[in-house]
Amino acid sequence: KSDTSTGCPRLTLVGCTKGYDVSCCDSKECSNGEICCFVNSKCEIKCMKPDENGPESPFSKDKETCMAYAKPPKK
């Protein structure tokens, strides 16, 4: 585990009613030093290069929780 607890873009108040495009659940699934980030401005959970100014911690959930993000919310 690296000692940087941040590096992901700041979360915005976007409501992703169609769910998220999920390509990773935690940074172990990423390569090339990328981390898994919850990018709700784009409704994505994806690997990306850490941003040294990014205030958010990397996304890290179990697969089940993760896939719940991918589905549209239940009415």
C-alpha positions as protocol buffer text, in pm:
chain_id: "A"
residue {
  index: 1
  type: LYS
  ca { x: 0 y: 0 z: 0 }
}
residue {
  index: 2
  type: SER
  ca { x: 141 y: 336 z: -92 }
}
residue {
  index: 3
  type: ASP
  ca { x: 152 y: 615 z: 161 }
}
residue {
  index: 4
  type: THR
  ca { x: -43 y: 855 z: -60 }
}
residue {
  index: 5
  type: SER
  ca { x: -404 y: 837 z: 44 }
}
residue {
  index: 6
  type: THR
  ca { x: -526 y: 1084 z: -218 }
}
residue {
  index: 7
  type: GLY
  ca { x: -479 y: 1147 z: -587 }
}
residue {
  index: 8
  type: CYS
  ca { x: -831 y: 1117 z: -723 }
}
residue {
  index: 9
  type: PRO
  ca { x: -1030 y: 1412 z: -859 }
}
residue {
  index: 10
  type: ARG
  ca { x: -1264 y: 1592 z: -624 }
}
residue {
  index: 11
  type: LEU
  ca { x: -1613 y: 1446 z: -614 }
}
residue {
  index: 12
  type: THR
  ca { x: -1885 y: 1662 z: -763 }
}
residue {
  index: 13
  type: LEU
  ca { x: -2256 y: 1654 z: -695 }
}
residue {
  index: 14
  type: VAL
  ca { x: -2343 y: 1493 z: -1026 }
}
residue {
  index: 15
  type: GLY
  ca { x: -2630 y: 1247 z: -994 }
}
residue {
  index: 16
  type: CYS
  ca { x: -2551 y: 953 z: -1218 }
}
residue {
  index: 17
  type: THR
  ca { x: -2901 y: 816 z: -1257 }
}
residue {
  index: 18
  type: LYS
  ca { x: -2795 y: 564 z: -1522 }
}
residue {
  index: 19
  type: GLY
  ca { x: -2530 y: 417 z: -1294 }
}
residue {
  index: 20
  type: TYR
  ca { x: -2156 y: 419 z: -1341 }
}
residue {
  index: 21
  type: ASP
  ca { x: -1919 y: 275 z: -1596 }
}
residue {
  index: 22
  type: VAL
  ca { x: -1709 y: 54 z: -1367 }
}
residue {
  index: 23
  type: SER
  ca { x: -1370 y: -68 z: -1484 }
}
residue {
  index: 24
  type: CYS
  ca { x: -1203 y: -122 z: -1147 }
}
residue {
  index: 25
  type: CYS
  ca { x: -1296 y: -164 z: -783 }
}
residue {
  index: 26
  type: ASP
  ca { x: -960 y: -99 z: -626 }
}
residue {
  index: 27
  type: SER
  ca { x: -612 y: 6 z: -728 }
}
residue {
  index: 28
  type: LYS
  ca { x: -480 y: -352 z: -732 }
}
residue {
  index: 29
  type: GLU
  ca { x: -668 y: -388 z: -1060 }
}
residue {
  index: 30
  type: CYS
  ca { x: -474 y: -99 z: -1214 }
}
residue {
  index: 31
  type: SER
  ca { x: -126 y: -104 z: -1362 }
}
residue {
  index: 32
  type: ASN
  ca { x: 150 y: 145 z: -1444 }
}
residue {
  index: 33
  type: GLY
  ca { x: 116 y: 314 z: -1107 }
}
residue {
  index: 34
  type: GLU
  ca { x: -241 y: 414 z: -1177 }
}
residue {
  index: 35
  type: ILE
  ca { x: -503 y: 420 z: -905 }
}
residue {
  index: 36
  type: CYS
  ca { x: -872 y: 341 z: -915 }
}
residue {
  index: 37
  type: CYS
  ca { x: -1078 y: 658 z: -890 }
}
residue {
  index: 38
  type: PHE
  ca { x: -1445 y: 733 z: -850 }
}
residue {
  index: 39
  type: VAL
  ca { x: -1494 y: 1002 z: -1116 }
}
residue {
  index: 40
  type: ASN
  ca { x: -1853 y: 1100 z: -1066 }
}
residue {
  index: 41
  type: SER
  ca { x: -1827 y: 1403 z: -1294 }
}
residue {
  index: 42
  type: LYS
  ca { x: -1800 y: 1146 z: -1575 }
}
residue {
  index: 43
  type: CYS
  ca { x: -2001 y: 870 z: -1401 }
}
residue {
  index: 44
  type: GLU
  ca { x: -1700 y: 639 z: -1415 }
}
residue {
  index: 45
  type: ILE
  ca { x: -1497 y: 427 z: -1177 }
}
residue {
  index: 46
  type: LYS
  ca { x: -1169 y: 382 z: -1356 }
}
residue {
  index: 47
  type: CYS
  ca { x: -792 y: 352 z: -1337 }
}
residue {
  index: 48
  type: MET
  ca { x: -611 y: 678 z: -1385 }
}
residue {
  index: 49
  type: LYS
  ca { x: -279 y: 842 z: -1312 }
}
residue {
  index: 50
  type: PRO
  ca { x: -280 y: 990 z: -961 }
}
residue {
  index: 51
  type: ASP
  ca { x: -319 y: 1367 z: -957 }
}
residue {
  index: 52
  type: GLU
  ca { x: -91 y: 1512 z: -692 }
}
residue {
  index: 53
  type: ASN
  ca { x: -357 y: 1777 z: -626 }
}
residue {
  index: 54
  type: GLY
  ca { x: -643 y: 1529 z: -624 }
}
residue {
  index: 55
  type: PRO
  ca { x: -806 y: 1544 z: -280 }
}
residue {
  index: 56
  type: GLU
  ca { x: -1001 y: 1219 z: -285 }
}
residue {
  index: 57
  type: SER
  ca { x: -884 y: 877 z: -172 }
}
residue {
  index: 58
  type: PRO
  ca { x: -871 y: 597 z: -427 }
}
residue {
  index: 59
  type: PHE
  ca { x: -1191 y: 400 z: -472 }
}
residue {
  index: 60
  type: SER
  ca { x: -1174 y: 70 z: -290 }
}
residue {
  index: 61
  type: LYS
  ca { x: -1483 y: -141 z: -242 }
}
residue {
  index: 62
  type: ASP
  ca { x: -1561 y: -507 z: -267 }
}
residue {
  index: 63
  type: LYS
  ca { x: -1688 y: -635 z: -600 }
}
residue {
  index: 64
  type: GLU
  ca { x: -2048 y: -654 z: -481 }
}
residue {
  index: 65
  type: THR
  ca { x: -2057 y: -294 z: -362 }
}
residue {
  index: 66
  type: CYS
  ca { x: -1881 y: -193 z: -678 }
}
residue {
  index: 67
  type: MET
  ca { x: -2132 y: -356 z: -909 }
}
residue {
  index: 68
  type: ALA
  ca { x: -2412 y: -185 z: -719 }
}
residue {
  index: 69
  type: TYR
  ca { x: -2268 y: 144 z: -848 }
}
residue {
  index: 70
  type: ALA
  ca { x: -2280 y: 14 z: -1203 }
}
residue {
  index: 71
  type: LYS
  ca { x: -2655 y: -43 z: -1197 }
}
residue {
  index: 72
  type: PRO
  ca { x: -2913 y: 230 z: -1213 }
}
residue {
  index: 73
  type: PRO
  ca { x: -3049 y: 296 z: -865 }
}
residue {
  index: 74
  type: LYS
  ca { x: -3364 y: 109 z: -774 }
}
residue {
  index: 75
  type: LYS
  ca { x: -3677 y: 321 z: -775 }
}
